[in-house]
Structure formats: structure tokens, C-alpha cells
């Protein structure tokens, strides 16, 4: 299907979507100003409508879209049906986190004539001379998200920014009065990035009260207060880390002392992660997290996904939290509890790893197989014959219960041997055998 727009077949009475800046009329070119002055219906935020009210002709119908975004398409349709000239006022570039994509989705592109302006982000970059061609644009212009905390889930309003900080050297951030520059600075400090970035805040651009604060350290910005109208620029000043994504040595993790334990060994971890069949956006459950090694490496392998981990032992939960703090990922949530308690609140997974079951193994397997998305995979590690028998019996029971056509399962025994020095030579020392049990639901991942 040809999706190209024929510019020779323009709508005779399109809705004009005009970008406006805070200096009002001065920001409009002659064409935009002519459309505004001839408009029969004008839609915009209360502040923008007030700013441009002197330019409207007598009898112009004005609609305040504040809190009524869903009504805008109907207002536009009504105006066009009555053959009235309609203008929607937007801030800056209507296509950059603006209203134009929303209108195109609910009307059609041919019904719109978009007249963009400079974005406030462009202006802010110009004020401090920051090149922005390779910057990531992030919007936190939403309802109050609350303070950021390590391990927050994707529902948090600052989650997208926390992820972008890990992958981009320059970020341009559209803020809100609640999700303010000082809150953003506290996010960076919480994520251990306070010394890695500098911040600039551009307030009240193109107004008499304009103020631009450049090269703010996060520790300073975190305690400051800013004007409600602002945008934030962030740029990295420390080299970005280049971490190994998976298969880290066991010594890279804090482990229980004096007895080393509750860590999935490097070789077994690598095979288990391979069998999980992870994608960039996978939702992963790590049940019985132990030291957190499998879940944390899964988080690095799924930069656009999220890992939900749970550990019942208080000491091991604390160790996993230490490893999380050192690992530099913001898409990992660690919970203290005993599965299956709390799993109902988690989104359906693409992949599940069970490293410990707390005596609830059979029930966990049944619950997980019910929740797995099509094409999803369950991977379990066992070192005892009893747990292996319980797992295979549970899977066989699910098959007998009529679920056999929904998934397939298999068992792999893995026994690694590592070289050890002996005098001036080396010998091979065997690790304990581990059984890796995998079950995959039928279907393909979306």
C-alpha cells in the first residue's frame, strides 16, 4: 500500500496547527499570523489563548483544551463540518512531543496543515551552545510522578528518563512543575550518576524573566528551586561505561560470607540466560534471586524490558540489593518476599527463571505456565534429585491435565570443570552437576 501523501490533493479547509512561543505574536511568521487572524475557531491552552487574544477577530470561538485534550478532535471536526476556519495553537514544534501526532491519529494527516515553530528545547540549546543533533528528547511533562527510587517499575513517570540516562550522552528534557529540574537531579544522584552529567536549566524562555543556568552539578541542582516554565538539558562529562552484558565471573558479585553460595555459577548462568530466549523488551521474572546474578544480567540484555526479582531470605535480599546498586541498571525491581506472594501484581512475563522456590515448586510451576506469554520460556536450575523430580513431575502432570499442546519441556544436565593450579601444572576440578529444566509455551512472541 502506498502511504505517500499527494501534495496536489490538499484539503481545501485544513485545520491549521500553529506553533507558538512565549513571546506570542513576535514568534509567528506572516503566514501563521494571517491564519490566526482569519480563524473562526481557535483551540489552545488558556495561557496561549490569553497571549494571542488581541489578534483574534470579533466573534472568534475559543476552546480551552486544558484538561480536555480528548475533546479537541470533535471540536475540529465540528468546525470543518460547518466550513469554518480552525486553528489549534501548540507550543513550539507541534510534532515534537506536541499535539499534532494526536490529532493526526484521531483525524487524518490530510486534514491538518502544520506550521511549526522553534521548539523550546532548540532555544535552550542555542542559549548555551549545545549541539543537539544526536541528543535524546525525553518528556516528563506529566502528572506528579513522585520522587524516583531505585528499583521503580515502568509505571513511574520518570522511568523513561532513568533508562535514557544509561544509553545517551545528551538528553533534552521537557519538564513539568511537579517533575522539576531538582527532582531530576535527585534521580541522577539516586542512580549513582551525579558526577557523570552536568545540567542546564532554561527558565521562562523569551520572556522578560528569562534565566538560563548552565553547568549545574547535580548536588547543587538537587536543592534548588526553579520557575515552573523550564526545560532541562543534560550532557555526560564522564566516559560512559561499557559493561559486559552477561557471563560475568562469579567474583564480580557480592556473595554470602563466609560461605560462598546462592549464586548461579558463571557457566550455568550463561546457558540459563541463553535458554531464556531474551529479547530487548522482554519482561523477566527472577524467582529466588539469591545474589541477583541472573536477573541483573537479564536486565542488561533487555534494555527496553524490565526484570522483576524476588528473594525470601533477608540476608540474601540485602546482598542482591548491593549487587543491584553496583550494576548500573534502572530496569530491575527487587522485592523481599516468598513467591508466589506478590506475583499477581507483576505483568505477564516473557521469561521466568526459578533459582529457588522456598518449598512451593510445584505450585510455582503451574502458576508460571499459566501466566507466561505465548512463546515465553520458563528456566529452572536444580542441584538436588528431589527438586528435579518435583519439577519434572509437575510438568508431566500439566501435560496429563491437557496442557501438553501448549508447551514443550526438556532437561539439560550441565557439569563444568575449572582448571586449578597444582604445583607447576594445572588440573581440572569438577563443579557440582546442575540440571537445567526448560519449558516453553507454544506460540510466538509479539
C-alpha positions in Angstrom: 0.0 0.0 0.0 1.3 3.4 -1.0 1.2 5.7 2.1 2.7 8.7 0.4 0.7 12.0 0.7 -0.2 13.6 -2.6 0.5 17.3 -2.0 -1.5 18.2 -5.1 -4.6 16.8 -3.4 -4.7 19.1 -0.3 -7.7 19.5 1.9 -9.4 22.8 0.9 -10.1 23.7 4.5 -7.5 22.1 6.7 -7.1 22.7 10.4 -4.0 24.8 11.0 -1.8 23.6 13.8 0.4 26.6 14.7 3.4 26.5 16.9 3.7 29.4 19.3 6.4 30.5 21.7 6.1 32.6 24.9 6.8 35.9 23.1 3.4 35.5 21.5 2.9 37.4 18.2 6.6 38.0 17.8 7.1 34.3 17.4 4.7 34.0 14.4 5.6 34.5 10.8 3.4 36.3 8.4 1.6 33.2 7.2 0.8 31.8 10.7 -0.4 35.2 11.8 -2.7 35.6 8.8 -4.3 32.2 9.5 -4.7 33.1 13.2 -6.4 36.4 12.4 -8.8 34.9 10.0 -9.7 31.9 12.1 -13.3 31.3 13.1 -12.4 28.7 15.8 -9.2 28.8 17.9 -8.2 25.9 20.2 -5.4 26.2 22.7 -4.3 26.2 26.3 -5.6 29.0 28.5 -2.3 30.8 28.7 -1.7 30.7 24.9 -5.2 31.9 24.2 -4.8 34.8 26.5 -1.4 35.7 25.0 -2.9 35.9 21.5 -6.4 37.1 22.2 -5.7 40.6 20.8 -5.0 39.1 17.4 -8.4 37.3 17.1 -11.2 38.7 15.0 -14.5 39.6 16.6 -16.8 36.6 17.1 -14.0 34.0 17.1 -15.0 30.9 19.1 -12.2 29.9 21.6 -11.9 26.5 23.2 -9.6 26.0 26.2 -8.1 22.5 25.8 -6.6 22.4 29.3 -7.7 19.1 30.8 -9.9 18.4 27.7 -7.5 17.0 25.1 -9.9 14.3 24.2 -12.5 16.9 23.1 -10.1 18.5 20.6 -10.7 16.2 17.6 -14.5 16.7 18.0 -14.1 20.5 18.1 -12.0 20.3 14.9 -14.5 18.0 13.1 -17.4 20.3 14.0 -15.6 23.4 12.7 -14.7 21.7 9.5 -18.2 20.3 9.0 -19.5 23.9 9.3 -16.8 25.1 6.8 -15.2 27.2 9.5 -11.5 28.1 9.6 -10.0 26.3 12.6 -6.6 26.9 14.3 -5.1 24.8 17.0 -2.3 26.5 19.0 0.6 24.4 20.2 3.8 25.1 22.0 6.9 25.3 19.8 7.0 22.5 17.3 3.7 20.7 17.4 5.3 17.5 16.1 7.9 17.3 19.0 6.0 15.9 21.9 3.1 18.1 20.9 -0.5 17.8 19.9 0.0 17.2 16.1 0.6 13.4 16.3 -2.5 13.0 18.5 -4.7 15.0 16.0 -3.3 13.0 13.1 -4.2 9.8 14.8 -7.8 10.9 15.5 -8.4 12.9 12.4 -6.0 12.3 9.4 -2.8 13.9 8.3 -4.5 15.4 5.2 -6.9 17.3 7.5 -4.0 19.2 9.1 -1.7 22.0 8.0 1.1 22.1 10.4 3.1 25.3 10.8 5.9 24.5 13.2 7.9 26.9 15.3 11.2 26.5 17.1 11.0 24.2 20.0 11.9 25.4 23.5 14.5 22.7 23.5 16.2 24.2 20.4 16.2 27.6 22.1 17.6 26.2 25.3 20.4 24.5 23.4 21.1 27.7 21.5 21.4 29.7 24.7 24.3 27.5 25.9 25.7 26.5 22.6 24.9 22.8 23.0 24.7 20.8 19.7 21.5 18.7 19.8 21.6 16.6 16.6 22.4 13.4 18.5 20.5 14.2 21.7 17.6 12.1 23.0 14.4 14.0 23.7 12.6 12.8 26.8 9.3 14.2 28.2 8.4 14.0 31.9 5.7 16.6 31.3 3.0 14.5 33.0 1.3 14.3 36.4 3.3 14.2 39.5 5.4 11.1 39.4 6.7 11.3 42.9 10.4 11.1 43.9 12.4 8.5 42.0 13.6 5.5 43.9 15.9 2.7 42.9 14.0 -0.2 41.5 10.9 1.7 40.4 8.8 0.0 37.8 7.9 1.2 34.3 4.7 2.8 35.7 6.8 5.6 37.3 6.7 8.9 35.4 10.5 9.2 35.4 11.2 5.7 34.3 11.9 6.6 30.7 14.4 9.2 31.7 16.2 6.8 34.1 16.6 4.4 31.2 17.7 7.0 28.7 20.5 8.2 31.0 22.1 4.8 30.6 22.2 4.9 26.8 22.5 8.6 25.7 25.2 11.2 26.3 22.9 14.2 25.7 19.3 14.5 26.8 16.8 17.3 26.3 14.0 17.0 28.9 10.6 18.6 28.8 9.6 19.1 32.4 6.5 19.9 34.4 6.1 21.9 37.7 6.0 18.7 39.7 8.6 16.7 37.7 11.1 19.6 38.1 14.8 20.0 37.5 15.6 19.5 41.2 13.7 16.2 41.2 15.6 15.1 38.0 18.9 15.9 39.7 17.9 13.8 42.7 17.1 10.9 40.2 20.6 11.1 38.9 22.1 11.1 42.4 19.9 8.1 43.3 21.2 6.2 40.2 24.8 7.0 41.0 25.1 9.3 38.0 25.5 12.5 39.9 29.1 13.0 38.8 28.6 11.8 35.3 26.4 14.6 34.0 26.0 18.3 34.1 22.7 20.1 33.9 21.4 23.3 32.3 18.0 24.8 33.1 16.4 27.3 30.9 13.5 29.2 32.6 10.9 31.5 31.1 12.4 31.5 27.6 11.6 34.6 25.5 10.0 36.3 28.5 11.4 39.3 30.5 12.1 36.9 33.4 14.2 34.5 31.2 17.1 32.9 33.1 19.5 30.2 31.9 21.5 28.3 34.5 24.3 26.4 32.8 26.7 23.7 34.0 24.9 22.9 37.3 26.3 20.0 39.3 23.6 17.5 40.4 24.4 18.0 44.0 23.6 21.7 43.7 20.6 21.4 41.4 19.0 18.9 43.7 18.5 21.5 46.4 17.5 24.4 44.2 14.0 25.7 43.2 13.2 26.7 39.6 10.5 28.7 37.8 7.5 26.5 36.7 8.2 27.0 33.0 11.6 25.4 32.2 13.4 22.8 30.1 16.4 20.8 31.2 19.5 19.8 29.3 21.8 17.0 30.5 25.1 16.1 29.0 27.6 13.5 30.0 31.0 14.7 31.3 32.4 11.3 32.3 33.2 8.5 29.9 30.2 6.2 29.5 30.8 2.7 31.0 31.0 -0.3 28.6 29.9 -3.1 30.8 29.9 -6.8 30.0 26.3 -7.8 29.3 26.3 -11.3 30.6 28.6 -14.2 31.7 30.4 -12.1 34.4 32.8 -14.0 36.7 31.3 -15.1 40.0 33.8 -12.8 41.8 32.0 -9.8 40.2 29.2 -10.3 42.6 28.9 -9.8 46.3 28.1 -13.2 47.8 27.2 -14.6 51.2 30.2 -14.9 53.5 32.0 -16.8 54.9 30.2 -19.5 52.8 30.1 -18.7 49.1 26.7 -19.5 48.0 23.4 -18.7 46.4 24.9 -17.6 43.1 24.3 -19.3 39.8 27.7 -20.2 38.6 29.1 -18.5 35.5 28.8 -21.4 33.1 25.3 -22.4 34.3 24.2 -18.7 34.2 25.3 -18.3 30.6 23.4 -21.4 29.5 20.3 -20.5 31.5 20.2 -17.0 30.0 20.6 -18.4 26.6 17.7 -20.8 27.2 15.5 -17.9 28.4 15.5 -16.6 24.8 15.5 -13.0 25.9 14.6 -10.1 23.6 15.4 -6.4 24.1 12.0 -5.7 25.5 11.4 -8.9 27.5 9.5 -8.8 30.8 11.5 -11.2 33.1 10.7 -12.7 36.4 13.6 -13.9 38.7 12.1 -16.1 41.5 14.6 -16.9 44.3 17.0 -14.2 43.2 19.8 -15.2 45.6 22.7 -12.8 44.8 20.7 -11.4 41.8 23.2 -12.5 39.2 20.8 -14.0 36.6 18.2 -11.2 36.9 20.8 -8.4 36.8 22.5 -9.9 33.6 19.0 -10.3 32.1 18.4 -6.6 32.8 21.5 -5.7 30.7 20.3 -8.0 27.9 16.8 -6.4 27.9 17.5 -2.7 27.9 13.9 -1.9 26.8 12.3 -4.5 29.1 12.1 -5.0 32.9 13.2 -7.6 35.4 11.1 -8.3 38.5 13.0 -10.2 41.1 12.0 -11.7 44.5 14.1 -13.2 47.3 12.7 -14.5 50.6 15.9 -14.6 52.7 16.5 -11.2 54.2 20.3 -11.5 54.1 20.3 -12.7 50.5 17.9 -9.9 49.6 20.3 -7.4 51.0 23.2 -8.9 49.0 21.1 -8.8 45.8 20.4 -5.1 46.6 24.1 -4.4 46.9 24.8 -6.1 43.5 21.9 -4.0 42.0 23.5 -0.8 43.3 26.8 -1.7 41.7 25.4 -3.0 38.4 24.2 0.3 36.8 20.8 -0.8 35.6 17.5 1.0 36.2 15.2 -1.7 34.8 15.4 -4.0 37.7 13.0 -4.2 40.7 13.9 -6.3 43.7 11.3 -7.5 46.2 11.6 -9.1 49.6 9.1 -11.9 49.9 8.3 -15.5 49.3 6.8 -16.4 45.9 4.1 -16.8 44.8 3.1 -13.9 47.1 3.1 -10.7 45.2 3.4 -12.2 41.7 -0.2 -11.3 40.9 0.9 -7.6 40.8 3.6 -8.3 38.2 2.9 -8.1 34.4 2.8 -11.4 32.5 6.3 -12.5 31.7 8.1 -13.4 28.5 10.7 -15.3 30.5 10.9 -16.7 34.1 13.9 -18.0 35.9 13.4 -20.1 39.1 16.6 -20.4 41.1 14.8 -21.1 44.4 11.3 -22.0 45.3 11.0 -22.0 49.1 9.2 -25.3 49.0 6.5 -24.1 46.7 8.0 -25.5 43.5 5.0 -27.5 42.1 2.6 -24.6 42.6 5.0 -22.1 41.2 5.5 -24.1 38.0 1.7 -24.3 37.5 1.2 -20.6 38.2 4.1 -19.5 35.9 2.9 -21.7 33.0 -0.5 -20.0 33.3 1.0 -16.5 33.2 3.7 -17.0 30.5 3.0 -15.1 27.3 2.9 -17.0 24.0 6.4 -18.2 23.1 7.5 -17.5 26.7 10.1 -19.6 28.5 10.5 -21.0 32.0 14.0 -22.0 33.1 14.8 -23.7 36.4 18.1 -24.7 38.0 18.4 -27.7 40.4 21.2 -29.3 42.2 19.2 -31.9 44.1 17.5 -35.0 42.7 14.4 -34.3 44.8 13.7 -30.9 43.3 14.4 -32.2 39.8 11.9 -35.0 40.4 9.3 -32.5 41.7 9.8 -30.2 38.7 9.5 -32.9 36.0 6.5 -34.5 37.8 4.8 -31.1 37.9 5.4 -30.6 34.1 4.2 -34.1 33.4 1.1 -33.5 35.4 0.3 -30.4 33.4 0.7 -32.4 30.2 -1.7 -35.1 31.5 -4.1 -32.3 32.5 -4.5 -31.3 28.9 -1.8 -28.6 28.7 0.6 -30.7 26.7 -0.3 -29.0 23.4 0.5 -25.6 25.0 4.2 -26.1 25.9 7.2 -28.4 25.5 9.8 -29.1 28.1 13.3 -30.7 28.3 16.1 -31.2 30.8 19.8 -30.5 30.3 22.5 -31.7 32.7 25.5 -29.4 32.9 28.7 -30.2 34.7 31.6 -27.8 34.3 35.2 -28.4 35.3 37.5 -25.5 36.1 41.3 -25.6 35.9 43.2 -25.4 39.3 46.9 -25.0 39.8 48.8 -27.9 41.2 52.5 -27.3 41.8 53.8 -26.0 38.4 50.9 -27.6 36.5 47.1 -27.5 36.3 44.4 -30.0 37.0 40.6 -29.9 36.3 38.3 -29.6 39.3 34.7 -30.6 38.7 31.8 -28.4 39.7 28.6 -30.0 41.0 26.3 -31.1 38.3 23.3 -28.8 37.7 20.0 -29.7 35.9 18.5 -27.0 33.8 14.8 -27.6 33.2 13.2 -25.6 30.4 9.5 -25.3 29.4 8.4 -23.1 26.5 4.8 -22.1 25.7 3.6 -22.5 22.2 3.1 -19.5 20.0 5.4 -16.7 19.0 6.3 -13.6 21.0 4.5 -10.5 19.9 
